[in-house]
Amino acid sequence: MNLQEKVKPYLEYCTYRKELDTKTIKAYRIDLTQFFSYVQSAEPEKETIEQYITDLHKKIQTENNKKKNRLHKSLLQLLRGRGTGRAESFSENKSEI
């Protein structure tokens, strides 16, 4: 299963298990759509994710950016759970992202 296929189950988890507000879920969906549009890959490399986050910081320095950063941290947790060698490398370098 590629990362993009995990988005729907992840948003369901956020809705039902974490009980996040519907507006938050909508924002997560939009943010993830923007992310995948940027990376143009269902399984982006670590460097691509880092560049996306850097570009995001350059463009937005607001509270909205903090929300996106929380989403990206959740996304990295999702990456770690996909069970590939690359996923484990994220956990080693998570403080760099």
Secondary structure as GFF3:
##gff-version 3
##sequence-region A 1 97
A	DSSP	three_ten_helix	3	6	.	.	.	ID=ss1
A	DSSP	alpha_helix	7	16	.	.	.	ID=ss2
A	DSSP	alpha_helix	22	39	.	.	.	ID=ss3
A	DSSP	alpha_helix	46	59	.	.	.	ID=ss4
A	DSSP	alpha_helix	63	80	.	.	.	ID=ss5
A	DSSP	alpha_helix	85	92	.	.	.	ID=ss6
A	DSSP	three_ten_helix	94	96	.	.	.	ID=ss7
###
